[in-house]
Amino acid sequence: MSDLFIGALSGTSMDAIDAAVVRFSPQPTLVATHSRPLPQDLRQALLALATPGDNEIDRLGVADVTLGRFIAQTIRELLQQAGLPAHAIRAIGSHGQTIRHRPGLATPFTLQIGDPHVIAVETGIPVVADVRRKDVALGGQGAPLVPAFHEGIFRLPGQDRVIVNIGGIANLTSLPGRSDAAVLGFDTGPGNTLLDRWSQRVLGEPMDRDGALASRGRVDAPLLAALLADPFFAQPAPKSTGPEYFSTAWLESRLPSRHAATTDADVQATLVALTATTIAAAIHGLPGMSAPEVLLCGGGARNPALVAALRAALPASRLETTDSFGVPGAWVEAMAFAWLAHRHVEGRTGNLPAVTGARRAAVLGAFFPPG
């Protein structure tokens, strides 16, 4: 039986499909990677679906299949570049694209699209998908799911560590050095999502490359205070959120507080401060950790302005990227979904109830064969 799995996701930034081949023998080892930018029309369709609007069911149906085809094509390109036949892969772990995440409702739900039937048929490889809803059915948040993977590869006895993934939404995993202490994890708030949306609005660019716009601005203290007043930041874990909450509308509703001297660059600098401040506050609030080692991954780890703000907010902690420990930060999440597929086919649990709030650990996802 093959020990090769593929993990594929687009994440909350909705900018590309990242796919990675991972070998489990038994520890996960990155074998090959491929990233394919989402076409602008597909990205806009997904962004529109993440905000309530008209004719959603028809638009969702088309986007579901279109994204599934795009994921399948990305995986075929990955296999071609790696020189691997489809039959060498035991399963694909496909996250799909979250378009609604509402665990806090009276009737909680989470919804990801990217038709796994299409992916399985067009690649000829079994797919494990729909990985969040079992946890929600068990009373959990359905997120974050990567802390269990983080524990397996980054936890070190005697060393307090925090893994911070800065995607569209930022989340952290607390890995205590004491073996009897529980692993914790939760979303801290916006990571890159507001930075990217503001960059798109004022620069016409999908992101603020190298934090250039933010570096030209100054933090607007009243605006930062208005943003930090959102009750999500004071909410105790377990908690999770998404770009449908921390949206352009969320930001714009708070922008009237800025004064005439505040520039577009100042807003971007303030959004950097928001991400850094909320991540640092979450780390400071972790029980039993005074100055943990902090390992960064995700797209935000490549933003110099954001990393500098984090260093300033966490002066007592050593900040590194996961690259320093042999796991490229850009591929941690894709590896995690390959890991979840591996756990599913092995019949092993994939969630941590202490993280998500689920009533019990469970085998996550559903299996979609190609035949």
Number of C-alpha atoms within 10 A of each C-alpha: 6 12 15 22 27 33 30 29 25 24 20 21 22 20 20 17 22 24 31 29 26 26 22 15 10 7 11 22 15 20 13 17 23 19 19 18 14 17 11 10 9 16 18 13 14 21 16 17 21 20 17 11 8 10 9 13 10 10 14 18 13 13 21 20 18 17 25 24 22 20 30 25 16 22 30 19 17 22 23 12 12 14 10 14 10 16 13 14 21 18 28 32 32 31 28 24 23 23 21 20 23 19 20 13 8 7 7 16 17 19 14 18 23 28 22 31 19 22 27 23 17 17 21 18 24 24 28 29 26 22 27 24 21 20 28 21 16 17 17 28 31 29 28 23 26 26 26 21 23 20 18 11 12 16 21 15 11 10 13 19 24 28 25 25 29 28 22 25 25 27 26 25 27 27 27 25 19 14 12 7 12 14 21 23 29 25 27 30 27 28 31 27 27 25 28 20 21 23 22 14 13 12 13 11 13 15 21 22 15 14 21 16 21 26 17 13 17 17 19 21 12 13 23 22 14 15 19 16 11 11 8 15 18 13 10 9 18 19 24 24 24 21 25 22 18 17 16 18 12 15 19 10 11 14 15 10 14 17 11 7 8 14 15 19 20 21 24 29 26 24 27 29 23 25 26 27 20 22 27 18 15 20 22 16 11 15 11 13 17 13 16 24 18 22 23 24 24 25 17 27 21 18 18 16 22 26 19 13 18 21 16 14 18 21 10 12 17 13 17 16 21 23 15 11 12 10 18 16 22 22 23 22 28 28 31 26 29 31 25 32 33 27 18 23 16 10 12 15 15 24 29 26 22 17 26 28 21 21 15 15 18 18 19 26 24 17 21 19 16 16 9
